[in-house]
Structures are given as C-alpha cells and as structure tokens.
Amino acid sequence: MKPAVCLLCGKAAIEEAGPSRGDWVQFAEYVEASTDSLDHPKGLEYLCDEHLAAGQALISKSSQEALAELQRQFGTTFAPHPANARQPQSWWRRLIGGER
C-alpha cells in the first residue's frame, strides 16, 4: 500500500489536524487489489482536504488525467512538507547500523 500522501501536493495525512481531513479517491482505472497481494490498488490515490473536492469531481478520469487537471487548477509548485522532507535511509543501511 502507498502511504496516505496527497497525490498533488505531497501533504501527509498525519499532518491534517481537525475535523477536515483528506481521503482516498477511486479514479476510473480503479482495480481492487487481491486479498493475497501487498500491492496498492491501481487507480486509488489519496488527496488532502484542500484538494479532495476537486479530485472527487474528476473520478471519471484516470488518476494520471486527474493529476494533470489538478496541476492545471492548482499549479505544480508546492513547498515540501516536513513529513516528506526527510529522506529515509535505505533498508540495508538501517540493517548494518545507521547512517554514513
């Protein structure tokens, strides 16, 4: 599964406080993942509260078409969100004992 991070701006769901929150949106190419799969369902994308309504209006489009339309509406330049700014260590660096 993909983490709950906005398709458009990269805002993580854990950054959304209060009663208004984003949600997962099923776009036209949505295909439910099988129960024995760890894959993320195709066409299922998270949108933050700010972009949710605009994204829900585009559910008849594929996620890539919707992203292009959302970028036309909102632009493409967003400041990095603190939760996404830190680059995680590679798994093998964590395994052998830390950053280098």
N, C-alpha and C positions, 0 to 999 in steps of 0.2 A: 504494500500500500504506500501511496505517496503521503507525505505529511500534509496537514491542513495549512497550506500556504497559498495565498491568493495568486491565481493564475496571472493576473495583470500586474499587480504592484509588488508582490512578494511578501506581503504582511502575513505573519503567522497568526493562527487562530488564538494562540495563547496570549497575544498582545491585545486582543479585543476585550475590553472590560465593559461591564454594564450589561443592560438588558439587550442591547442591539449587538448581534454577532453575525458573522458570515455563515455560509452553509455550502454544502456540496451541491453541484448542479449537474444534471444529466443532460448532455447535449445529444444531437441527432445520432451520432455513431455509438451511443452508449451500448455496451455489451457487459452484462453482469459477469464477474469473474466466477469461475467454478469454485466449489467449496474446498477442493483439494489443491487449489492454487494459491500462491502467495503474491501473484501479480495484482497490480492495480487495475480496476475495471476500465476498459477503454471508454473514452468519452465522459468520464466523471472527473470534474475539476472543482476545486474549492475557490470561492470568491469571498473576499472580506465584505463586511457590512456596507462599506462605501460603494462597492462595485456589484453587489449581489443583484439588486433590482435590474440593472442594465444587462447583466448576464442572463438572468431569468427570461428577459424579453427576447433572447437570442437562442432559445433551446431548440428551435427548428434547424439551426445551423450546426456544423461540426464544431468541435472545440477550437480547431485552428481558425476556422472562419470567424467564430465568435471572438477569439483573441484579436484578430485583425480589426474587427469592427470596434471592439473596446479600445484598442490602441488609437483608432481614428477619433473616438469620442473623448478619451481622457488623456491622450498623449502616450509617449513611451518612456519618458524620463521620470523615474521615481528615486527618491533618496533611499539608500539601503536601510533596511530595518535592523535594529540592533540584534534581534534574534537570528538574523540571517547573515550578519556581517562576519562573525567568527567562522573561519574555515575549520571544519573538523579534521583531526588527524586521520591519516589513513589507518585502516584497521591493523596493518602489520606494525606500524609504529606504536600503536597502543599495546599490541601484543608483546613487543620486545621491550617495552618500558619507557615510553614517553617521547616527548618532542626532541628534535635535534636541530 
